[in-house]
Amino acid sequence: MPRLRQVLPDIFFDTSKSHPDVAALLDVEVSEVKLNTGSPCDGHAAMFADWPGDGKHVRQWFILVNGKAVAVDEEPNTHWQFPIVDYEGPR
């Protein structure tokens, strides 16, 4: 399984000091990658799920093996945010 540092976009590392909580999770394994946008296609429906936290511009998010989930909130005209939630599975 990849680690969070391997799947986050490069822009995170330019602003990682602004996101110390996410930086602390960089070596945690990612169990699933989810897409918050688009429509599921046959055979890949499990990849699509609504982000269960705050953030209006989340296109992808990651479920970690430690029970946390991290999103990439690509809010236009500002710095991207990387919110974290405790993740308990599909709701």
N, C-alpha and C positions, 0 to 999 in steps of 0.2 A: 504494500500500500504506500502511496506517496505521502509525504509529510506536507503540512500546510504551506511551508516555505516554497515547496515545489509547484504549487498550484495557484498561489496568489499572483495577481498581475504585478509587473515590474514597478508600476507606480506606487504600490504599497511601500516598497523599500526606500523610495524618495521621501516618504512621510512617516516612516515607522516610529520615529520618536514621538509623534503625535498620537500614536495608538499603542501604548505600552501593554495594554491587556492582550491585544492580538499578538504583539511581538513575543509575549511569554508563551504563546501557543504554537510558535513556528515549527517546533520539532514533534508536535503531536500528529499522529497518523490520521489521514482523511479516509473515512469509510465509504462516503458517498458524495458525489457531486450532483447538485440539483440545479435545474434551470427554472426560473420564475416566470419566464415569458415564452411565447410561442405556443404552438399546439402540439400535443403529443402525437407521435406517429406510431404506427403499429410496431410492436417489439421494443419500443423505447419509452413507453408511458411512465415507467418508474423513475425516469430522469426528471420529470416535471412535477413541481410542487410549489405551492405558495410559500413565500418566506414568512415564517411565523413571528417575526419581530418587527421593529420599527425600520422604516426606510422605504421611500416611495419609488426609488429608481434602482431596485435590485433586479439584476438579470440572472446572476448566478450566486450560489451559496454552497457551503461545504459543511457536511456533518462529520464531526471528529469522533474518534473512538472513546474520548473521555466524556461524552454526553453533551458537549458544547456544539454550537453551530455558528459559523462566521459567514457574513454576507459581504458582498462588494456593492455598496450603494453608490452608483455612478451619477450623483446629483449634478446636473449641468451648471456650468458657470461658477463652480466652487470646488473645493477640495473633496475628493471622494472620501466616503466614510466606510468603516469596516465594523459594523455592529456585531455584537456577540449575544447569543441567547442560550439558555439551558434548553436542550432539545430532548424531548421524550418520545419522539416518533410522530407518525402521521396523526393529524387531528381531524 
